[in-house]
Amino acid sequence: MGKVICAGLGPGDPDLLSVKSDRTIRGARHLAFFRKKGRAGQARSIVKDMLREDVIEYPMEYPVTTELQFDSPEYRQLMVDFYAEWADTLADLAQREEVVVLCEGDPFFYGSFMHLHTRLQGRAEVEVLPAIPGMVGCWNALDTPFTWGDDVVTILMGTLPEGELVDHMTRADALVVMKTGRNLPRVKRALAQAGRLNDAWLVEKGTMPGERIAKLAETDENDCPYFALVLVHGQGRRPEAEG
């Protein structure tokens, strides 16, 4: 019997992998990873210098869905079929071999592997190796404490309707917005309505080569990087400064 091991990759810098994930990836004989068609895959790029020469790779290519709305029945069915097919493949392989699945960030924190994890229960032994979430790498890239005292961290998806974004942003202390990309103009408008735009930062490829940090208010309306987060720092209770 083999098993499926999901190795969390953390925010993107290979040096920020856990010791266990590093060791597991370097020893992997079978390696699966998500990617868009025609792309190398972000996860695969992170570990490119760590793989053994005889590794057998399984690129799990997302179906082309850019022409479909993410909440449409057609999109949902394509994704259901995609995860079901790969769960079948991994479950079969795990009867004989140990297969490592790569997942950016932490696998159980909005990671794509969660959809495979639920489908593999009772079909294969599964182990998940935790990791630093991507947002932690991004707010450390800003070199400023992200939360103070009683601050509450609110994590939002840029896919939410604009009105819901405004409502959450208005009430938030520290704020993280994920799934930006083509949703960034909506996120930017919502932050402006909530009075938070001037405090917002855009961090693209945090901890990775090509890292970019910019004030969101100063970015072009058409500048919508996919691999980016929006961050607004909390300003909560803190000790009085000495002197």
C-alpha positions as CSV (number, residue, x, y, z in Angstrom):
1,M,0.0,0.0,0.0
2,G,1.2,3.5,-0.8
3,K,-0.5,6.7,0.2
4,V,-1.2,10.3,-0.9
5,I,0.9,13.0,0.8
6,C,0.0,16.6,0.2
7,A,3.0,18.8,0.8
8,G,2.1,22.4,1.6
9,L,4.6,24.8,-0.1
10,G,4.1,27.9,1.9
11,P,4.1,31.4,0.4
12,G,6.5,30.6,-2.4
13,D,10.1,30.9,-1.3
14,P,11.5,27.3,-1.1
15,D,13.5,28.3,2.0
16,L,10.2,28.7,3.8
17,L,9.1,25.1,3.3
18,S,8.9,23.0,6.4
19,V,11.7,20.5,6.9
20,K,9.2,17.7,6.5
21,S,7.8,19.0,3.2
22,D,11.3,19.7,1.9
23,R,12.4,16.1,2.7
24,T,9.2,14.6,1.3
25,I,9.4,16.5,-2.0
26,R,13.1,15.7,-2.5
27,G,12.4,12.0,-2.1
28,A,9.2,11.9,-4.2
29,R,9.1,9.3,-6.9
30,H,5.6,10.3,-8.0
31,L,4.7,14.0,-8.0
32,A,1.3,15.6,-8.8
33,F,0.6,19.3,-9.1
34,F,-2.1,21.7,-10.3
35,R,-1.5,24.0,-13.2
36,K,-3.3,25.9,-15.9
37,K,-3.0,24.5,-19.5
38,G,0.1,25.8,-21.2
39,R,1.8,26.8,-18.0
40,A,4.6,25.3,-16.0
41,G,2.5,25.6,-12.8
42,Q,3.4,27.8,-9.9
43,A,3.8,24.9,-7.5
44,R,6.1,23.0,-9.9
45,S,8.2,26.1,-10.4
46,I,8.7,26.5,-6.7
47,V,10.2,23.0,-6.4
48,K,12.0,22.8,-9.7
49,D,15.5,22.6,-8.2
50,M,14.5,20.0,-5.6
51,L,13.3,17.0,-7.7
52,R,15.0,13.7,-8.2
53,E,16.0,12.9,-11.8
54,D,13.7,9.9,-12.1
55,V,10.5,11.6,-10.7
56,I,7.3,10.8,-12.6
57,E,5.2,13.9,-12.9
58,Y,1.4,14.2,-13.0
59,P,0.3,17.7,-14.1
60,M,-3.3,18.2,-13.0
61,E,-4.4,20.7,-15.6
62,Y,-7.5,22.8,-14.7
63,P,-10.1,22.8,-17.5
64,V,-10.2,26.0,-19.5
65,T,-13.0,28.0,-17.9
66,T,-12.1,31.6,-18.6
67,E,-15.2,32.1,-20.7
68,L,-17.5,30.8,-17.9
69,Q,-18.6,32.6,-14.7
70,F,-17.2,30.9,-11.6
71,D,-20.6,30.5,-10.1
72,S,-22.3,29.1,-13.3
73,P,-23.6,25.5,-13.4
74,E,-21.3,24.8,-16.3
75,Y,-18.2,25.9,-14.4
76,R,-19.2,23.9,-11.3
77,Q,-19.7,20.8,-13.3
78,L,-16.4,21.1,-15.1
79,M,-14.6,21.4,-11.8
80,V,-16.6,18.6,-10.2
81,D,-15.5,16.3,-13.1
82,F,-11.9,17.5,-12.9
83,Y,-11.6,16.7,-9.2
84,A,-13.4,13.4,-9.5
85,E,-11.1,12.3,-12.3
86,W,-7.9,13.1,-10.4
87,A,-9.2,11.6,-7.2
88,D,-9.8,8.4,-9.1
89,T,-6.2,8.6,-10.5
90,L,-4.6,9.3,-7.2
91,A,-6.6,6.7,-5.3
92,D,-5.6,4.0,-7.9
93,L,-1.9,5.0,-7.8
94,A,-1.9,5.1,-4.0
95,Q,-2.8,1.4,-3.9
96,R,0.7,0.7,-5.1
97,E,2.9,3.8,-4.7
98,E,3.4,6.9,-2.5
99,V,2.4,10.0,-4.5
100,V,3.2,13.5,-3.4
101,V,0.8,16.3,-4.3
102,L,2.0,19.9,-4.2
103,C,-0.2,22.7,-2.9
104,E,0.8,26.3,-2.6
105,G,0.2,28.0,0.8
106,D,-1.4,25.7,3.4
107,P,-3.4,22.9,1.9
108,F,-6.4,23.3,4.3
109,F,-6.5,27.1,3.9
110,Y,-8.4,27.6,0.6
111,G,-6.1,25.1,-1.1
112,S,-7.2,23.2,-4.2
113,F,-6.1,19.9,-2.6
114,M,-9.1,20.2,-0.2
115,H,-11.4,19.1,-3.1
116,L,-9.3,16.0,-3.6
117,H,-9.0,15.3,0.1
118,T,-12.7,15.0,0.6
119,R,-13.0,12.6,-2.4
120,L,-10.1,10.4,-1.2
121,Q,-11.6,9.6,2.2
122,G,-12.0,5.8,2.6
123,R,-10.2,5.2,-0.7
124,A,-6.6,5.9,0.1
125,E,-4.4,6.8,3.1
126,V,-3.9,10.6,3.0
127,E,-1.4,12.7,4.9
128,V,-1.3,16.5,4.8
129,L,1.8,18.5,5.6
130,P,0.9,22.0,6.9
131,A,2.6,25.2,5.7
132,I,2.9,28.9,6.2
133,P,-0.2,30.5,4.4
134,G,0.6,32.7,1.5
135,M,-0.8,35.8,3.2
136,V,1.7,35.5,6.0
137,G,4.5,35.8,3.5
138,C,2.9,38.8,1.9
139,W,2.4,40.8,5.1
140,N,5.9,40.0,6.2
141,A,7.1,41.4,2.9
142,L,5.6,44.8,4.0
143,D,7.9,44.7,7.1
144,T,5.1,46.2,9.3
145,P,3.1,44.5,12.0
146,F,-0.2,43.4,10.5
147,T,-2.3,43.3,13.7
148,W,-2.2,44.9,17.1
149,G,-4.0,44.2,20.4
150,D,-7.6,43.3,19.8
151,D,-7.6,43.6,16.0
152,V,-9.8,41.1,14.2
153,V,-8.5,39.8,10.9
154,T,-11.1,39.6,8.1
155,I,-10.2,37.4,5.1
156,L,-12.3,38.1,1.9
157,M,-12.5,36.6,-1.5
158,G,-12.4,39.1,-4.4
159,T,-15.1,37.1,-6.0
160,L,-17.8,38.3,-3.6
161,P,-20.4,40.8,-4.8
162,E,-19.3,44.4,-4.5
163,G,-21.9,45.3,-1.8
164,E,-20.8,42.4,0.4
165,L,-17.2,43.5,0.0
166,V,-18.0,47.0,1.1
167,D,-20.0,45.8,4.1
168,H,-17.1,43.5,5.4
169,M,-14.4,46.1,4.6
170,T,-16.3,48.8,6.5
171,R,-16.4,46.6,9.7
172,A,-12.9,45.1,9.4
173,D,-9.8,45.9,11.4
174,A,-7.0,44.1,9.6
175,L,-8.0,43.0,6.1
176,V,-6.8,40.4,3.6
177,V,-8.4,40.1,0.1
178,M,-7.6,36.9,-1.8
179,K,-8.6,35.8,-5.4
180,T,-7.8,39.2,-6.8
181,G,-6.8,39.0,-10.5
182,R,-9.6,40.2,-12.7
183,N,-11.6,41.0,-9.6
184,L,-9.2,43.7,-8.6
185,P,-11.1,46.6,-10.0
186,R,-14.2,45.6,-8.0
187,V,-12.0,45.2,-4.8
188,K,-10.5,48.6,-5.4
189,R,-14.0,50.3,-5.8
190,A,-15.2,48.5,-2.7
191,L,-12.2,49.7,-0.6
192,A,-12.8,53.3,-1.8
193,Q,-16.5,53.1,-0.8
194,A,-15.4,51.7,2.6
195,G,-12.9,54.5,3.1
196,R,-10.0,52.0,3.2
197,L,-8.3,52.4,-0.2
198,N,-5.6,54.8,0.8
199,D,-4.4,52.2,3.5
200,A,-4.4,49.2,1.1
201,W,-1.4,47.5,-0.3
202,L,-1.0,45.1,-3.3
203,V,1.6,42.4,-2.8
204,E,2.3,40.3,-5.9
205,K,4.3,37.1,-5.7
206,G,5.2,37.7,-2.1
207,T,8.5,36.0,-1.0
208,M,9.1,34.9,-4.7
209,P,11.3,36.2,-7.5
210,G,9.4,39.1,-9.1
211,E,7.9,40.2,-5.8
212,R,6.1,43.5,-6.2
213,I,4.7,45.8,-3.5
214,A,2.6,48.8,-4.4
215,K,0.0,51.1,-2.8
216,L,-3.3,49.9,-4.3
217,A,-4.5,53.4,-4.9
218,E,-1.6,54.1,-7.1
219,T,-1.9,51.0,-9.3
220,D,-3.4,51.1,-12.8
221,E,-7.1,50.0,-13.2
222,N,-6.0,47.4,-15.7
223,D,-3.1,46.1,-13.6
224,C,-4.7,42.9,-12.3
225,P,-2.0,40.3,-11.4
226,Y,-3.4,36.9,-10.6
227,F,-0.9,35.9,-7.9
228,A,-1.5,38.8,-5.6
229,L,-3.2,39.8,-2.3
230,V,-4.6,43.0,-1.0
231,L,-3.7,43.9,2.6
232,V,-4.9,46.6,5.0
233,H,-3.2,46.8,8.3
234,G,-5.0,46.8,11.7
235,Q,-4.5,49.8,13.9
236,G,-5.6,48.4,17.2
237,R,-4.6,48.7,20.9
238,R,-0.8,48.8,21.5
239,P,1.4,49.8,24.4
240,E,2.2,53.5,24.6
241,A,5.6,54.4,23.2
242,E,8.3,55.1,25.8
243,G,9.7,58.6,26.2
